Amino acid sequence: MNAIYLDHAATTPIHPAVVERMTEILTSHYGNPSSIHSYGRKARQLLDQSRRVCADSIGANEKEIIFTSGGTEADNLAILGTAFANKEKGRHIITTKIEHHATLHTAQYLERNGYEVTYLDVTENGTIDLEELKRNLSDQTILVSIMMVNNETGVIQPMKQIGEILSNHGAYFHTDAVQGYGLLEIDVNELQVDLLSVSSHKINGPKGLGFLYAREDVAIQSLQFGGEQERKRRAGTENVAGIVGFETAIQLADSERAEKINLYQKFRAIFIDTLKEHHIDFTVNGDKAERVPNIINLSFPNMNVEKLLTNFDLSGVAASSGSACTAGSVEPSHVLTAMYEADHPCTTNSIRFSFGLANNEENVKEAAERVAAIIQRLSK
Ligand SMILES: Cc1ncc(COP(=O)(O)O)c(C=O)c1O
């Protein structure tokens, strides 16, 4: 039985054009961008060009882009880097209960080290309450970190309104844009964000690569010691081939954005309609309107997430619960727990399906047929 990949929110297949470009760089341009000879200068040129593309993609300038090893490092650098550099101004940070662990665990580390962190609740729709954000801001708040798109539900937070609220406050605004970047048009000035994290492998680029946008006037402390790369904000020789591959992925995402949005909306409709045709009992988790089209999170009443995922996998369908799997058992989702309540059935019977490059109308339909057959069998 052919396998069907519906887990693009976990990672995406690398685009063939990215592989081609990376292979060219790996084989022909291996210089160190910090070297002053011709090999180094060529690598520097490539790096500068990629940095420009990254900056242009979010309306920033090149000096504001710091290449990292991915979204996790970008989140760590944004949160720890600003917390350490601004500790004299205050030690209070605001984030949400539904962040990726790259943010949550970093915030928890700060709590263990003398900072105070407020974790905002979300409604059943998966969005924060702006009034709760306002209420929690104080003169001690140095950073507000709120993700753009949730990786489990695909729900988009009200970025613009958050930026407006914070424009009258001294706290920096960081957003983890890992799941929004590529599909949503992002302008850091319009959104009034000071720091923004991006990951390459979510947009058909190579793994182990990302960038942090940090507005020029943001005080940030480097977390690594070594050379003076990335304007002394991130030591270590840059992954030039990976970065150039990432640049290609960004250009493709930019040029194909509208087409992809349409396509993923179609995939989503095919998937949901097929389940309905088979009279499958399910509900959609998260806001119906404010969402990216490539992620759907469905709750199947009276089902169990481990059983579902095992059966989907046996039938060749790769999906995810979106939350961590420890010692063979899937923990209740912290995102769905925040949206509903602890022990709510949705936290243990929900599956995330996410579409992308590995899909077409036929395999999405086929995957939904297999999912429907499994649910029907398990319901008996
Ligand atoms: C919202 C979000 N933030 C951060 C990350 C981490 O990114 P990376 O895998 O590049 O470290 C992910 C990856 O799943 C994510 O979905």
Ligand as a Chemical Component Dictionary entry (heavy atoms), coordinates in Angstrom:
data_LIG
# 
_chem_comp.id                   LIG 
_chem_comp.type                 NON-POLYMER 
_chem_comp.pdbx_formal_charge   0 
_chem_comp.three_letter_code    LIG 
# 
loop_
_chem_comp_atom.comp_id 
_chem_comp_atom.atom_id 
_chem_comp_atom.alt_atom_id 
_chem_comp_atom.type_symbol 
_chem_comp_atom.charge 
_chem_comp_atom.model_Cartn_x 
_chem_comp_atom.model_Cartn_y 
_chem_comp_atom.model_Cartn_z 
_chem_comp_atom.pdbx_ordinal 
LIG C1 C1 C 0 5.657  26.629 16.065 1  
LIG C2 C2 C 0 7.002  25.989 16.037 2  
LIG N1 N1 N 0 8.027  26.605 16.628 3  
LIG C3 C3 C 0 9.268  26.099 16.632 4  
LIG C4 C4 C 0 9.528  24.892 16.022 5  
LIG C5 C5 C 0 10.914 24.352 16.047 6  
LIG O1 O1 O 0 11.569 24.538 14.809 7  
LIG P1 P1 P 0 12.835 23.657 14.412 8  
LIG O2 O2 O 0 12.346 22.275 14.157 9  
LIG O3 O3 O 0 13.387 24.317 13.176 10 
LIG O4 O4 O 0 13.803 23.732 15.542 11 
LIG C6 C6 C 0 8.473  24.183 15.412 12 
LIG C7 C7 C 0 8.700  22.861 14.813 13 
LIG O5 O5 O 0 7.884  21.973 14.908 14 
LIG C8 C8 C 0 7.182  24.765 15.416 15 
LIG O6 O6 O 0 6.138  24.145 14.846 16 
# 
loop_
_chem_comp_bond.comp_id 
_chem_comp_bond.atom_id_1 
_chem_comp_bond.atom_id_2 
_chem_comp_bond.value_order 
_chem_comp_bond.pdbx_ordinal 
LIG C1 C2 SING 1  
LIG C2 N1 SING 2  
LIG C2 C8 DOUB 3  
LIG N1 C3 DOUB 4  
LIG C3 C4 SING 5  
LIG C4 C5 SING 6  
LIG C4 C6 DOUB 7  
LIG C5 O1 SING 8  
LIG O1 P1 SING 9  
LIG P1 O2 DOUB 10 
LIG P1 O3 SING 11 
LIG P1 O4 SING 12 
LIG C6 C7 SING 13 
LIG C6 C8 SING 14 
LIG C7 O5 DOUB 15 
LIG C8 O6 SING 16 
# 
